[in-house]
Amino acid sequence: MSIKILTTQILDKMPEIHKWQHNFMIHLFITLALWLP
């Protein structure tokens, strides 16, 4: 499962999340993915 799909599924569980939070979470997940071994 790609990190993008995983992130999308997690964010889909939080429909009340704001646009900037949505973008921040995507950035955070991508950053974490890059730091994973």
C-alpha positions in Angstrom: 0.0 0.0 0.0 1.4 3.4 -1.0 1.8 6.2 1.5 -0.5 8.3 -0.5 -3.3 5.8 -0.4 -2.7 5.2 3.3 -2.8 8.9 4.0 -6.0 9.3 2.0 -7.7 6.5 3.9 -6.7 8.0 7.3 -7.8 11.5 6.3 -11.1 10.1 5.0 -11.8 8.9 8.5 -11.6 12.6 9.6 -14.1 14.5 7.4 -14.1 17.5 9.7 -10.4 18.1 9.1 -9.7 21.6 7.7 -8.0 22.2 4.3 -4.7 23.4 5.8 -4.7 20.5 8.3 -5.3 18.1 5.4 -2.3 19.5 3.5 -0.2 19.4 6.7 -1.0 15.8 7.3 -0.1 14.9 3.8 3.2 16.7 4.2 3.8 15.0 7.5 3.1 11.5 6.2 5.4 12.1 3.2 8.2 13.4 5.4 7.8 10.4 7.7 7.8 8.0 4.7 11.1 9.6 3.5 12.7 9.1 6.9 11.7 5.5 7.2 14.5 3.0 6.5 
